[in-house]
């Protein structure tokens, strides 16, 4: 599946700025509709190291009301999370109605990192496909809108980004020994990704594979996909033409005469 992705797709800076503004503006209107219609939204971001998950999430949230979303970076489970079923920590981090939850890494670690690194048994990660499908089926049944992204880039592009990070002081912290070790296991990880995409994509929770060799193209592709899906699920058209025809959300309060007179005397108008 991954080999058919065209990683040569690119976007010029001019086209990027235009499309970024277009889709971010529409997403802001859709974010308000998520709240108005009280629909929970779950977005999952998975991908190769240095594939641009963080950059895509940043552009996704730039114009959203900060009260309407939460970004959840997922790392190694600790404390109570480590002692219970691997889905426990995700159940308790699910969004409330009217909120967007963005998972930077997710429950799919069970069938990727834990599988490849041997942190769980073959029986456990093979069983996880069914557990994840059941988990997402329950979310969808509750009314949750689920979007899942796999940020895909070539091995050569990943190496170039690693070397760039290593040479840039303020980015160097992002690069760890674990990142280099993971590169050595590219083939096992690729097989795990292929299995994950095939076995866990469903009508209600489909995967979107994003060609991420070009960061600008990847960011716009994520935004475009989110806007299209939310527009369909919420039955709302976020285009400027439609927004212009909507009634105002609040009535304008008329300014009383005494306030106008006072403002004139103070030289405020």
C-alpha angles and dihedrals in degrees: 000000000000093000092066093058111110103229093179094076110121141175128212119234092249094051090043094056092047095049093041091056091045097052097036090054091050092045091055090058090047091049088059090049090053087059095042093051093039095230120156114225127201121193120186123198120194129157148122119310109277092014092129104259093142093047092050091049091049092054090044093057102035096101100025120111102261089222090061103059144039129200115215117197108202122209137154110327115250137187115351091000091061093051097054139058110302092244092056095085091051095049090058093048097053117126124258120238111294095022134108118222117195115197115204094201117351150181087318088082085085093068096037120030096020091046097048097039094045095242089139134029123262089250091055098049093042090052090049094074090066093041091053093048090051091047093052092042089058091049092051090047089056089055099262117153108222125200122176126190131192109196105211128193136158124266089243094053091048091054091050090053092047091053091046091052091048090054095045112078097206092048098041093092090068092065118080138173087252090062091057092046091051090055089060088059096048095128097051090046092048090053091049090051092049091052092046094051094047098044101041106039111106138165092262096038108031125172120237114204108210120203099228106176086103111049095203093052092047095051093050091045091055093048093047092050093049093048093049094047096045091046089055097043094045094039089228130135110216096185116126091245092059095041090053090058096051118103116252114274091225134023116247111249110230115237110241119237094244090057092050090050092048092048090051092051090051092049094242095129 
